[in-house]
């Protein structure tokens, strides 16, 4: 560890001696940030961004098919509901009573829940992603990730797909409309986007496992569950 600290200090010193920019200002700050990132860090930055964008695309699709949901929250438009989710101030969701991750997502499939089901599901999924990426948006050389958290987050996306297709109210109607399975008008866009997000998370889990010198193969067996798996509570 002592040798690594010396190496990092030398890298940072080298970065601080970079040339001046065309405007006469030092470009060292930019170079320091770049040099403080490994290839895995840059992959993590892109991966997290793509996962968040994918979940938000699913939210948009769900609101388009279930417009009554965003109206339950008293919002003025679908766009306002999406912006609320993207910002997701953890204290700005009184209807969830502090629930996040699996607890929040599960509310979307509770027939007794009277709030915005899309918001509950997507807020739950987004907070799982936040936890899987250690509540960071950008990663640097000393940051670490946990492959099990990423793996569980991917499986939770899989569970969400299953629940969207199978969970129904007492009248036999889907609690949330998603894929259209009518033979004359099949639309599996939800399933495809969930699949893309799962693939991104599984890829990141494998990259992190390799960097941590661990074997992910024991986790890659199919998880058969209708309950969302823990993410933030893992060490």
C-alpha positions in Angstrom: 0.0 0.0 0.0 2.9 2.4 0.8 4.4 1.8 -2.6 1.1 2.4 -4.3 0.7 5.7 -2.4 4.1 6.8 -3.6 3.2 5.8 -7.2 0.0 7.7 -7.0 1.8 10.8 -5.7 4.3 10.7 -8.5 1.5 10.4 -11.1 -0.3 13.4 -9.6 3.0 15.4 -9.5 3.6 14.6 -13.2 0.1 15.7 -14.0 0.6 19.0 -12.3 3.5 19.8 -14.6 1.5 19.7 -17.8 1.6 22.4 -20.4 -0.5 25.6 -20.4 -3.6 25.7 -22.5 -4.1 28.1 -25.4 -5.7 30.6 -23.0 -2.6 30.6 -20.8 -4.4 28.6 -18.1 -3.0 25.4 -16.7 -4.7 22.2 -17.9 -3.3 20.1 -15.0 -6.7 19.8 -13.2 -8.2 18.0 -16.2 -5.2 15.8 -16.6 -5.2 14.9 -12.9 -8.7 13.7 -13.1 -7.9 11.7 -16.2 -4.8 10.1 -14.7 -6.6 9.3 -11.5 -9.0 7.0 -13.5 -8.2 3.4 -14.5 -9.8 1.8 -17.6 -12.2 0.1 -15.2 -13.2 3.4 -13.7 -14.0 4.8 -17.2 -16.0 1.7 -18.0 -17.9 2.1 -14.7 -18.7 5.8 -15.5 -20.2 4.8 -18.9 -21.9 1.7 -17.6 -23.7 3.5 -14.8 -24.8 6.3 -17.1 -26.2 3.8 -19.6 -28.0 1.8 -16.9 -29.7 5.0 -15.5 -30.7 6.1 -19.0 -32.1 2.6 -19.6 -34.2 2.6 -16.4 -35.5 6.1 -17.2 -36.5 5.0 -20.7 -38.5 2.2 -19.1 -40.1 4.8 -16.8 -41.1 6.8 -19.8 -42.6 3.8 -21.5 -44.5 2.8 -18.4 -45.9 6.3 -18.0 -47.0 6.3 -21.6 -48.9 3.1 -21.1 -50.2 4.0 -17.6 -50.8 7.8 -17.7 -53.1 7.6 -14.7 -50.2 6.8 -12.5 -48.3 10.1 -12.6 -51.6 11.9 -12.0 -51.9 10.2 -8.7 -48.9 12.2 -7.4 -50.6 15.5 -8.4 -48.0 16.3 -11.1 -48.8 18.3 -14.2 -47.3 16.1 -16.8 -45.4 12.9 -17.6 -42.3 15.0 -18.1 -42.6 16.4 -14.6 -42.9 12.8 -13.2 -39.8 11.7 -15.1 -37.8 14.7 -13.9 -38.8 13.9 -10.3 -37.5 10.4 -10.8 -34.3 11.5 -12.4 -33.5 14.0 -9.6 -34.9 11.5 -6.9 -34.2 13.5 -3.8 -34.5 10.8 -1.3 -36.5 13.1 1.1 -39.0 14.1 -1.5 -41.1 10.9 -1.5 -43.4 11.1 1.5 -45.8 8.6 -0.2 -43.1 5.9 0.1 -42.6 6.4 3.8 -38.9 6.2 3.5 -38.9 3.0 1.4 -36.3 2.5 -1.3 -34.8 -0.2 -3.3 -36.8 -3.5 -3.0 -39.2 -2.2 -0.5 -40.2 0.7 -2.8 -40.3 -1.4 -5.9 -42.5 -4.0 -4.2 -45.2 -1.3 -3.5 -45.9 -1.1 -7.3 -47.2 -4.7 -7.1 -49.2 -4.3 -3.9 -52.8 -4.1 -4.8 -53.6 -2.0 -1.7 -51.0 0.7 -2.7 -52.8 3.8 -3.9 -49.9 5.8 -5.0 -48.0 6.1 -8.3 -47.0 2.6 -9.1 -44.6 3.6 -11.9 -42.8 5.9 -9.5 -42.6 3.3 -6.8 -41.1 0.7 -9.1 -38.7 3.0 -10.9 -37.6 4.8 -7.7 -36.9 1.4 -6.2 -34.9 0.3 -9.3 -32.9 3.6 -9.5 -32.0 3.5 -5.8 -30.8 -0.1 -6.3 -28.6 1.1 -9.1 -27.4 4.0 -6.8 -26.5 1.4 -4.1 -24.8 -1.0 -6.6 -22.6 1.9 -7.7 -21.9 3.0 -4.2 -23.9 6.2 -4.6 -21.2 7.6 -6.9 -21.6 9.1 -10.4 -17.9 9.1 -11.3 -15.2 6.6 -10.3 -11.4 7.0 -9.7 -8.5 4.8 -9.0 -9.1 4.3 -5.3 -12.8 3.6 -5.7 -14.1 0.1 -5.4 -17.3 -1.7 -6.4 -18.9 -5.0 -5.2 -19.7 -7.5 -7.9 -22.4 -9.1 -5.8 -24.3 -5.8 -5.5 -24.2 -5.4 -9.3 -25.2 -9.0 -9.9 -28.2 -8.7 -7.5 -29.2 -5.4 -9.1 -29.3 -7.2 -12.5 -31.4 -10.0 -11.0 -33.8 -7.4 -9.6 -34.4 -6.1 -13.1 -35.2 -9.6 -14.1 -37.7 -9.9 -11.2 -39.3 -6.6 -12.2 -39.9 -8.0 -15.7 -41.5 -11.1 -14.3 -43.7 -9.2 -11.9 -44.9 -6.8 -14.6 -46.0 -9.7 -16.7 -47.6 -11.8 -13.9 -48.7 -9.6 -10.9 -52.4 -8.8 -11.2 -55.3 -7.4 -9.2 -58.3 -9.3 -7.9 -60.1 -8.8 -11.2 -57.2 -10.4 -13.1 -55.9 -7.2 -14.6 -52.2 -6.3 -14.7 -51.3 -3.8 -12.0 -49.1 -2.0 -14.6 -49.4 -2.3 -18.3 -46.1 -3.1 -20.1 -45.5 -5.5 -22.9 -48.3 -6.0 -25.4 -48.7 -9.7 -25.9 -51.6 -9.6 -28.3 -50.6 -11.9 -31.3 -51.8 -9.2 -33.7 -49.9 -6.4 -32.0 -46.9 -7.8 -30.1 -44.7 -5.2 -28.4 -41.8 -6.5 -26.3 -39.9 -3.2 -26.0 -40.0 -3.2 -22.2 -38.5 -6.7 -22.1 -35.8 -5.7 -24.6 -34.8 -2.6 -22.6 -34.8 -4.5 -19.3 -32.6 -7.1 -21.0 -30.1 -4.4 -22.1 -29.9 -3.0 -18.6 -29.4 -6.5 -17.2 -26.6 -7.1 -19.7 -24.9 -3.9 -18.7 -25.0 -4.7 -15.0 -23.9 -8.3 -15.5 -21.0 -7.1 -17.6 -20.0 -4.6 -14.9 -20.2 -7.3 -12.3 -17.9 -9.5 -14.3 -15.4 -6.7 -14.8 -15.4 -5.9 -11.1 -15.0 -9.5 -10.1 -12.0 -9.8 -12.4 -10.4 -6.7 -10.9 -11.1 -7.9 -7.4 -9.6 -11.3 -8.2 -12.9 -13.1 -7.5 -14.9 -15.8 -9.3 -18.4 -14.7 -10.3 -19.3 -18.1 -11.7 -21.0 -19.3 -8.5 -23.4 -16.4 -8.8 -24.4 -17.0 -12.4 -26.9 -19.7 -11.8 -30.5 -18.6 -12.5 -32.1 -16.9 -9.5 -35.7 -18.0 -9.1 -37.4 -15.5 -6.9 -40.4 -13.2 -6.9 -38.8 -11.1 -4.1 -36.3 -8.3 -4.8 -32.8 -9.1 -3.6 -30.8 -6.9 -1.2 -28.3 -4.5 -2.7 -27.2 -1.7 -0.2 -27.2 -4.1 2.8 -24.4 -6.2 1.3 -20.8 -5.6 2.4 
